[in-house]
Amino acid sequence: MAATDTTIKQNVVPSGTWKSDPVHSHVGFSVKHMVVATFRGAFGDYEVTLSDESGEPRLSGTVGVSSVEVKDEQLNGHLLSPDFFDAENYPEISFTSTGIRREGDGIVVDGDLSIKGTTKRVEARGTITEPVENIAGREGVGLELSTVVDRTEFGLNWNADLPKGGVAVSNDVRLDVHIELAKEEA
């Protein structure tokens, strides 16, 4: 196992192609709501691929906007409307890395995030585990990344002023991915 540990540290990501396991993963967001609390939601439909083709680490993923999960049916409909994600016209959110590097014990992923027809460069920080063989004999890795984006830069502009100051929804939204990836068999 020591040779594998060294290889990963040198190559940033483990060799091969790795695909997300949706049963053991989570793609979510959180945002300050009504100035007093943090609201959380998630997406149920997503695909993530991590690879090191030609020695160049790559991370890419897509999220089905219509799979947004919140605890209120009316809010769910509002999030799918043109006020927010406009799911009818923009059915996917996508991310493609432009660079992956180690920083201390962590990992930094730079890339292009596309939401609602707008693409912006973002930097996500987190961790990646070393490959582990699961009980079924298949290799897996864990990837956890977070970043904060200004939702208005992606055209998610709806808001409402509160009677005594502040707004209903903060512009800063934290995006969190906790992904278990399984190695693709050759």
C-alpha positions as a Markdown table, in Angstrom:
| # | Residue | x | y | z |
|---|---|---|---|---|
| 1 | Met | 0.0 | 0.0 | 0.0 |
| 2 | Ala | 2.9 | 2.4 | 0.6 |
| 3 | Ala | 3.7 | 2.5 | -3.1 |
| 4 | Thr | 0.1 | 3.5 | -3.9 |
| 5 | Asp | 0.2 | 6.2 | -1.3 |
| 6 | Thr | 3.4 | 7.7 | -2.9 |
| 7 | Thr | 1.9 | 7.4 | -6.4 |
| 8 | Ile | -1.2 | 9.3 | -5.4 |
| 9 | Lys | 0.7 | 12.1 | -3.8 |
| 10 | Gln | 2.9 | 12.5 | -6.8 |
| 11 | Asn | 0.0 | 12.2 | -9.4 |
| 12 | Val | -2.6 | 14.2 | -7.4 |
| 13 | Val | -5.3 | 11.7 | -8.3 |
| 14 | Pro | -5.2 | 7.9 | -8.5 |
| 15 | Ser | -4.6 | 6.4 | -11.9 |
| 16 | Gly | -7.5 | 5.3 | -14.0 |
| 17 | Thr | -11.1 | 6.5 | -14.5 |
| 18 | Trp | -13.4 | 6.7 | -11.6 |
| 19 | Lys | -17.2 | 7.2 | -11.7 |
| 20 | Ser | -19.5 | 8.5 | -9.0 |
| 21 | Asp | -21.7 | 6.1 | -6.9 |
| 22 | Pro | -24.9 | 8.0 | -6.5 |
| 23 | Val | -26.1 | 5.9 | -3.6 |
| 24 | His | -23.1 | 6.8 | -1.5 |
| 25 | Ser | -22.6 | 10.4 | -2.6 |
| 26 | His | -24.2 | 13.8 | -2.1 |
| 27 | Val | -24.3 | 17.0 | -4.2 |
| 28 | Gly | -25.7 | 19.9 | -2.3 |
| 29 | Phe | -25.8 | 23.7 | -1.6 |
| 30 | Ser | -26.4 | 25.9 | 1.4 |
| 31 | Val | -27.3 | 29.6 | 1.6 |
| 32 | Lys | -28.1 | 32.0 | 4.4 |
| 33 | His | -31.9 | 32.5 | 4.6 |
| 34 | Met | -33.8 | 35.4 | 6.2 |
| 35 | Val | -30.4 | 36.5 | 7.7 |
| 36 | Val | -30.8 | 34.0 | 10.6 |
| 37 | Ala | -30.4 | 30.5 | 9.4 |
| 38 | Thr | -28.6 | 28.3 | 6.8 |
| 39 | Phe | -30.9 | 26.7 | 4.3 |
| 40 | Arg | -29.8 | 23.5 | 2.6 |
| 41 | Gly | -30.8 | 21.6 | -0.5 |
| 42 | Ala | -29.4 | 18.9 | -2.8 |
| 43 | Phe | -29.6 | 17.4 | -6.2 |
| 44 | Gly | -30.5 | 13.7 | -6.7 |
| 45 | Asp | -29.4 | 13.3 | -10.3 |
| 46 | Tyr | -25.7 | 13.8 | -11.1 |
| 47 | Glu | -22.7 | 12.1 | -12.7 |
| 48 | Val | -19.1 | 12.8 | -11.8 |
| 49 | Thr | -16.0 | 11.4 | -13.5 |
| 50 | Leu | -12.4 | 11.6 | -12.2 |
| 51 | Ser | -9.5 | 10.5 | -14.5 |
| 52 | Asp | -5.9 | 10.9 | -15.2 |
| 53 | Glu | -5.8 | 10.3 | -18.9 |
| 54 | Ser | -2.4 | 11.0 | -20.4 |
| 55 | Gly | -1.2 | 11.9 | -16.9 |
| 56 | Glu | -3.4 | 14.9 | -16.8 |
| 57 | Pro | -5.9 | 14.9 | -13.9 |
| 58 | Arg | -9.5 | 15.8 | -14.8 |
| 59 | Leu | -12.7 | 16.1 | -12.9 |
| 60 | Ser | -16.0 | 16.7 | -14.6 |
| 61 | Gly | -19.6 | 16.4 | -13.7 |
| 62 | Thr | -23.2 | 17.3 | -14.5 |
| 63 | Val | -26.3 | 17.8 | -12.4 |
| 64 | Gly | -29.9 | 17.5 | -13.5 |
| 65 | Val | -31.5 | 20.7 | -12.4 |
| 66 | Ser | -35.0 | 19.2 | -12.2 |
| 67 | Ser | -33.6 | 16.8 | -9.5 |
| 68 | Val | -33.3 | 19.6 | -7.0 |
| 69 | Glu | -34.4 | 18.4 | -3.6 |
| 70 | Val | -35.9 | 20.7 | -0.9 |
| 71 | Lys | -38.4 | 20.0 | 1.8 |
| 72 | Asp | -41.2 | 22.3 | 0.4 |
| 73 | Glu | -43.0 | 21.6 | -2.9 |
| 74 | Gln | -43.7 | 25.3 | -3.6 |
| 75 | Leu | -40.1 | 26.2 | -3.0 |
| 76 | Asn | -39.0 | 23.3 | -5.3 |
| 77 | Gly | -41.2 | 24.8 | -8.0 |
| 78 | His | -39.8 | 28.3 | -7.4 |
| 79 | Leu | -36.2 | 27.0 | -7.7 |
| 80 | Leu | -37.1 | 25.4 | -11.1 |
| 81 | Ser | -38.7 | 28.6 | -12.4 |
| 82 | Pro | -36.9 | 31.4 | -14.3 |
| 83 | Asp | -36.4 | 33.2 | -11.0 |
| 84 | Phe | -33.7 | 30.7 | -10.1 |
| 85 | Phe | -32.5 | 27.7 | -12.2 |
| 86 | Asp | -35.0 | 28.0 | -15.2 |
| 87 | Ala | -34.9 | 24.2 | -15.5 |
| 88 | Glu | -37.0 | 24.2 | -18.7 |
| 89 | Asn | -34.3 | 26.3 | -20.6 |
| 90 | Tyr | -31.2 | 25.2 | -18.7 |
| 91 | Pro | -31.7 | 21.5 | -17.6 |
| 92 | Glu | -28.1 | 20.9 | -16.5 |
| 93 | Ile | -25.4 | 22.4 | -14.3 |
| 94 | Ser | -21.9 | 21.3 | -15.4 |
| 95 | Phe | -18.4 | 21.5 | -14.1 |
| 96 | Thr | -15.1 | 20.8 | -15.9 |
| 97 | Ser | -11.8 | 21.1 | -14.2 |
| 98 | Thr | -8.9 | 23.1 | -15.7 |
| 99 | Gly | -6.4 | 22.1 | -13.0 |
| 100 | Ile | -6.1 | 19.9 | -10.0 |
| 101 | Arg | -3.3 | 20.2 | -7.5 |
| 102 | Arg | -2.3 | 19.2 | -4.0 |
| 103 | Glu | -2.0 | 21.8 | -1.3 |
| 104 | Gly | -0.7 | 20.4 | 2.0 |
| 105 | Asp | -3.0 | 17.5 | 2.9 |
| 106 | Gly | -5.8 | 18.8 | 0.7 |
| 107 | Ile | -6.6 | 19.2 | -2.9 |
| 108 | Val | -7.5 | 22.3 | -5.0 |
| 109 | Val | -9.6 | 22.0 | -8.1 |
| 110 | Asp | -9.9 | 24.9 | -10.5 |
| 111 | Gly | -12.5 | 24.8 | -13.2 |
| 112 | Asp | -15.4 | 26.1 | -15.2 |
| 113 | Leu | -18.9 | 26.0 | -13.5 |
| 114 | Ser | -21.9 | 26.5 | -15.8 |
| 115 | Ile | -25.2 | 27.4 | -14.4 |
| 116 | Lys | -28.2 | 28.8 | -16.3 |
| 117 | Gly | -26.1 | 29.5 | -19.5 |
| 118 | Thr | -23.3 | 31.3 | -17.7 |
| 119 | Thr | -19.8 | 29.9 | -17.1 |
| 120 | Lys | -17.5 | 31.2 | -14.5 |
| 121 | Arg | -14.1 | 30.0 | -13.2 |
| 122 | Val | -14.3 | 28.7 | -9.6 |
| 123 | Glu | -11.8 | 27.2 | -7.1 |
| 124 | Ala | -12.9 | 24.3 | -4.9 |
| 125 | Arg | -11.0 | 23.0 | -2.0 |
| 126 | Gly | -11.2 | 19.7 | -0.1 |
| 127 | Thr | -9.8 | 16.2 | 0.2 |
| 128 | Ile | -9.3 | 13.0 | -1.8 |
| 129 | Thr | -8.8 | 9.6 | -0.2 |
| 130 | Glu | -6.4 | 7.0 | -1.4 |
| 131 | Pro | -7.9 | 4.0 | -3.2 |
| 132 | Val | -9.4 | 1.4 | -1.0 |
| 133 | Glu | -10.8 | -2.0 | -2.0 |
| 134 | Asn | -14.4 | -2.3 | -0.9 |
| 135 | Ile | -16.1 | -5.5 | 0.3 |
| 136 | Ala | -17.1 | -6.4 | -3.3 |
| 137 | Gly | -13.4 | -6.3 | -4.3 |
| 138 | Arg | -13.7 | -3.0 | -6.3 |
| 139 | Glu | -11.5 | 0.0 | -5.7 |
| 140 | Gly | -13.0 | 3.3 | -4.6 |
| 141 | Val | -11.9 | 6.8 | -3.6 |
| 142 | Gly | -13.7 | 9.6 | -1.7 |
| 143 | Leu | -13.7 | 13.2 | -2.9 |
| 144 | Glu | -15.0 | 16.1 | -0.9 |
| 145 | Leu | -15.0 | 19.6 | -2.3 |
| 146 | Ser | -16.5 | 22.9 | -1.4 |
| 147 | Thr | -16.6 | 26.4 | -2.9 |
| 148 | Val | -18.7 | 29.5 | -2.5 |
| 149 | Val | -20.2 | 31.3 | -5.5 |
| 150 | Asp | -22.2 | 34.5 | -5.9 |
| 151 | Arg | -25.5 | 33.1 | -7.4 |
| 152 | Thr | -26.2 | 36.5 | -9.0 |
| 153 | Glu | -23.2 | 36.0 | -11.3 |
| 154 | Phe | -25.1 | 33.0 | -12.8 |
| 155 | Gly | -28.4 | 34.9 | -13.3 |
| 156 | Leu | -30.1 | 33.6 | -10.1 |
| 157 | Asn | -31.2 | 37.0 | -9.1 |
| 158 | Trp | -34.5 | 36.6 | -7.2 |
| 159 | Asn | -34.6 | 38.1 | -3.8 |
| 160 | Ala | -36.9 | 40.0 | -1.4 |
| 161 | Asp | -36.1 | 42.8 | 1.1 |
| 162 | Leu | -37.0 | 42.1 | 4.7 |
| 163 | Pro | -39.0 | 44.7 | 6.6 |
| 164 | Lys | -36.3 | 45.6 | 9.1 |
| 165 | Gly | -33.3 | 45.2 | 6.7 |
| 166 | Gly | -31.5 | 42.4 | 5.0 |
| 167 | Val | -32.7 | 40.1 | 2.2 |
| 168 | Ala | -34.5 | 36.8 | 2.1 |
| 169 | Val | -31.6 | 34.9 | 0.4 |
| 170 | Ser | -27.9 | 35.7 | 0.5 |
| 171 | Asn | -26.0 | 36.0 | -2.7 |
| 172 | Asp | -23.2 | 33.7 | -1.5 |
| 173 | Val | -24.0 | 30.0 | -1.9 |
| 174 | Arg | -21.8 | 27.2 | -0.7 |
| 175 | Leu | -21.6 | 24.2 | -3.0 |
| 176 | Asp | -20.6 | 20.9 | -1.5 |
| 177 | Val | -19.9 | 17.6 | -3.1 |
| 178 | His | -19.2 | 14.4 | -1.2 |
| 179 | Ile | -18.5 | 11.8 | -3.8 |
| 180 | Glu | -17.6 | 8.1 | -3.6 |
| 181 | Leu | -16.1 | 7.1 | -6.9 |
| 182 | Ala | -15.6 | 3.5 | -8.1 |
| 183 | Lys | -12.8 | 2.6 | -10.5 |
| 184 | Glu | -14.0 | 1.7 | -14.0 |
| 185 | Glu | -13.0 | -1.8 | -14.9 |
| 186 | Ala | -10.8 | -2.1 | -18.0 |
